[in-house]
Amino acid sequence: MFTGILYLFLTFLFCFILVHLIKLAYIGIRSLKKPPEEPKKPTPPKTEPVYYIVERKRARKANYSEPKEIKFTDSRK
């Protein structure tokens, strides 16, 4: 029983390392083909101010009207 678990763990470890080695090799090959990028010059800050449109909250009503009374009639009669 323990040998099966050991083989399973070793197979997982082997596949995990193999996948990561392939990924690192791909990144390395891709970086060799591409010339290094030149650093971009920072843009000067804007001199114009930025304005935001803000809506005011609506005030709650202080007085409410009286509640309406609804009468239900029995239509089966």
Residue pairs with C-beta under 8 A, 6 or more apart in sequence:
none
